[in-house]
Structure formats: structure tokens, C-alpha cells
Amino acid sequence: MQAQRLNLMLDSVSRLARRGAMSNAANLLTKLRPVDIAQILGQLPNHDSEIVFQALVHHDLDKAAEALSEMETSRSVSLLTTLNRDDVSRLLQELPSDDATLLVSELPEDLRDELLDAMKLEHSTVVNELLGFADETAGRIMTPDYFALDEDVTVAEAINELQRRSEEFEMAFYLYVVDSRNHMLGVVSLRQLLLNSSSTPLRKIMIGDVIKVTTDTDQEEVARIVATYNLLAVPVVDEENKLAGIVTVDDVLDVMREEATEDIYALAGVEADDRALGSSWNSVRRRLPWLMLSLGAALIAVAIVQYYVATIESSIWIAVLIPVVATMGSNAATQTMTVVVRGIGLGEVGQETTRRVVIKEALVGLMNGLIIGASVCLIVAVWFGTKLGSMWFGFKLGGILGVTMVLSLVVAGALGTLVPVLLKRFRVDPALASSMFVVTFTDVITFFFYLGIATLLLSHFKL
């Protein structure tokens, strides 16, 4: 039902944009939730999306800012760069400080400085402070708008203070207890405030063992902690244990979505800003370098095949089965690599567990190899034996392919584990480079096994 409604709204907005009725399109969008506006703008052609968003900014600045927060970062930045400086400045001031910081950090440096100068001092100061933290860390994605009180404050006083200052906070999930120097002492849930006597001081009901992160904690680790402990927000402290801000669950979801998107794209050799509705030239520019690298990797496999050209010339049936060899090895390697890269992202695969994972994946490869090897041996024996009138010939050819399958899948399991782990150890994104290395190495080794075994057998049997 909701999907049908959004499709109707998309059609209506698209028609209004084509007619040039921008104020009507903007007025129609203001009746929707911000996330729905973001979805519609994302599905419109780039030009229509830009002019409709400009109209929305002038029609309802608050709604435009809320919709901007719901978009992917690359799309938000793209829309911002089409606006004049005053409109961008006004939009950024309507955003929560963490969202504004994320967008400002993606803008060109000269434009960034100009916008910060144009923003209100209070807002620009906070954004500048957050920009001072490293990219993709808790400090960069946290919001400094948190609810914290002294340990001697009573429950009644805390509730009154929360009611009085509620508009200051983006989300007040927890009450953080601090001392006079803002050192983190504990945390109190809003539920605890309601269930305890009004005269009870916070120090008596607070939880002292607080799950927290530091300003330099990687954002993926922050997301893992929030997911593991089912938190609505996690406090961020500096090196002196002073409360610096909080990372809320909505920001964590954005991080998880962005990281998952990056990993999926990287495994295919595509960059995260390559979009289905984006420009053709941008897609070519993003994909071509990886395709050229893939071409270079494929030529390595060609060199292996060329080395055994005499073997192939002596029996054309060896060449006929090469596609099976290449496909099975690559597919098995990709399966293992995907599981391992995901395990690294979730913190399941690390230095301590590498050996266990390698053994497990090699064992999986061995078992799959034995089953697939026996199956392909029988299929090739019957197929080629019947076709050529020699079952003995079919079994010899099937045996070569079957043994190759066993060795290939074991190698694929080992490489699919070791390569991502080694890349991670050398501080290279395992998702970005694993596919290239794992598939190439697996193909090269598989061809070497297949043609090497065939060469050995040819010296004893004629195929």
C-alpha cells in the first residue's frame, strides 16, 4: 500500500517537474515524511531532482533539511552543490551538528570554509570541532547534544531539567551522570527515572559500568558495540574520560548501511558513489580501472595456459573442459571470500581465529571438492565416453578434472581466507582488493593443477 502511494507521488512530482510547476511539486512533497521525500528525489532524473529540491528549500526549509538527512551522503552533497551559498548555509544550520559535519566534510575545501564563515558562530563552532576528529571515527559522527547531570541531582530534579531542556537534544535516550569536571561516572535510563522515588539521587540508581567508546574508535566498531549490546545510544569520551558526545542508533544504522554498501560494491570492483541512476561517464570512470586490472590478471592465467599449449594441442578435449575448471575455482573462492570479508567486518575473523577459519574453509573445500570431483568425473566419463565410443578415455579425462576439482576447491578455501586476513593486517581494505587477488590466484593455481596433471598423464596414457 505504501509503495503504491509513493509510486503515485513519484509520478505526480515527475509530471509537475516536466511542466515546470515547481512550487506545486514542492507543496506536494511537504505532505510526505522526510524519508519518503528522500526516496522520491532519489528516483527522479538528476536535473528534475535538483530543481524540485531547490523549490522545496524555498517552500519549506525544515522539511528540506529533514529530507537531506535521510539521503545517502553522496546524493546530499550533489544536491547541495546545485544551491546558492545562502541556501546551503541555511540548510546546514537546520541540520543536527553531526549530519551537518558529515556533509561539510564532503564539500570542496574552498566551499567548506566559505559556508562555515556564513553559518551562525554557535553552529559553525560545533561543526569545526567535529571536523577536527579523524574521518570514520566516533568523534566525527557523534553529536555533542547529550543530557548529562551531576551525581547529586535527584530524580525529580532530573525530570524537571529534562522537560525544561528537551528541545536542546536530538534524542534523549539516556541520562549520563558526570562529575563537576564532566568525567563520565554512570548512566541512567529514562525508565529508571520513572520507577524510582523522586528524592533519590542519581548516584544511587546509575549504572557505573558504562559501555562507551573513545573519540578515535572506528565507526564500524561503534556500530558493532551498539548492535551487540542493543543500545539506543553510546557515549563517547576523550582520553581523560570526559564526556564528549553520543552516537545515536540512527547514525549507527547509517554507518552500517554505508559500510555494507561499500563492501558489496568493493567485492565487485565498483566504488560506492556509482549509482544505477547516475551518469554513464561517472560509471565508466569508476569501473574501467578495475576492469583493466582484471584484464591484466586474466593475462596471467593466459600465460599459464600458453605454457602448456603442447598438452592442449595433443588432446583438444583438455581444452574443451577448461571453462569448467575456471568457473568452479572462481565461484568457490568468491563464496569463501565473501563469508570471510563479512566475518572480518563483524569482528568474527581476526588474528586469533585465522588458523581455525583457514582449516575450516579448507575442509569445506575438500568435502565439496570430493563430491563435485566425483560427480564431474562420472558425468565426463559417460558424456565423452559415449560420444567418442571409449569409456576408458572418458574416465581418464574425468579423473583429471575430478582431481583438479578437489585441489582447486581446497586452494580456493585457503586463499579465500588468507588473502582478506593478510590485506587487513597490512591495513588494506579486504573488501576492496580481495576479489582481484583471490580469483586471480585461484584461477592461476587451478589451471596449473589441471594442465600439469594432464601433462603428467599424457606421458603415460594417450588422451
C-alpha positions, 0 to 999 in steps of 0.5 A: 500500500505504501509503495503504491502511494509513493509510486503515485507521488513519484509520478505526480512530482515527475509530471509537475517537474516536466511542466515546470510547476515547481512550487506545486511539486514542492507543496506536494512533497511537504505532505510526505515524511522526510524519508519518503521525500528522500526516496522520491528525489532519489528516483527522479532524473538528476536535473528534475531532482535538483530543481524540485529540491531547490523549490522545496528549500524555498517552500519549506526549509525544515522539511528540506533539511529533514529530507537531506538527512535521510539521503545517502551522503553522496546524493546530499552533497550533489544536491547541495552543490546545485544551491546558492551559498545562502541556501546551503548555509541555511540548510546546514544550520537546520541540520543536527551538528553531526549530519551537518559535519558529515556533509561539510566534510564532503564539500570542496575545501574552498566551499567548506570554509566559505559556508562555515564563515556564513553559518551562525558562530554557535553552529559553525563552532560545533561543526569545526570541532567535529571536523577536527576528529579523524574521518570514520571515527566516533568523534566525527559522527557523534553529536555533542547534544547529550543530557548529562547531570551531576551525581547529586541531582535527584530524580525529580530534579532530573525530570524537571531539567529534562522537560525544561531542556528537551528541545536542546537534544536530538534524542534523549535516550539516556541520562549520563551522570558526570562529575563537576569536571564532566568525567563520565561516572554512570548512566541512567535510563529514562525508565529508571527515572520513572520507577524510582522515588523522586528524592533519590539521587542519581548516584544511587540508581546509575549504572557505573559500568558504562559501555562507551567508546573513545573519540578515535574508535572506528565507526564500524566498531561503534556500530558493532558495540551498539548492535551487540549490546542493543543500545539506543545510544553510546557515549563517547569520551576523550582520553581523560574520560570526559564526556564528549558526545553520543552516537545515536542508533540512527547514525549507527544504522547509517554507518552500517548501511554505508559500510555494507554498501561499500563492501558489496560494491568493493567485492565487485570492483565498483566504488560506492558513489556509482549509482544505477541512476547516475551518469554513464561517464561517472560509471565508466570512470569508476569501473574501467580501472578495475576492469583493466586490472582484471584484464591484466590478471586474466593475462596471467592465467593466459600465460599459464595456459600458453605454457602448456599449449603442447598438452592442449594441442595433443588432446583438444578435449583438455581444452574443451573442459577448461571453462569448467575448471575456471568457473568452479575455482572462481565461484568457490573462492568468491563464496569463501571470500565473501563469508570471510570479508563479512566475518572480518567486518563483524569482528568474527575473523581476526588474528586469533581465529585465522588458523581455525577459519583457514582449516575450516574453509579448507575442509569445506573445500575438500568435502565439496571438492570430493563430491563435485570431483566425483560427480564431474568425473562420472558425468565426463566419463559417460558424456565423452565416453559415449560420444567418442565410443571409449569409456576408458578415455572418458574416465581418464579425462574425468579423473583429471578434472575430478582431481583438479576439482578437489585441489582447486576447491581446497586452494580456493578455501585457503586463499579465500581466507588468507588473502582478506586476513593478510590485506587487513593486517597490512591495513588494506581494505579486504573488501576492496582488493580481495576479489582481484587477488583471490580469483586471480590466484585461484584461477592461476593455481587451478589451471596449473593443477589441471594442465600439469596433471594432464601433462603428467598423464599424457606421458603415460596414457594417450588422451 
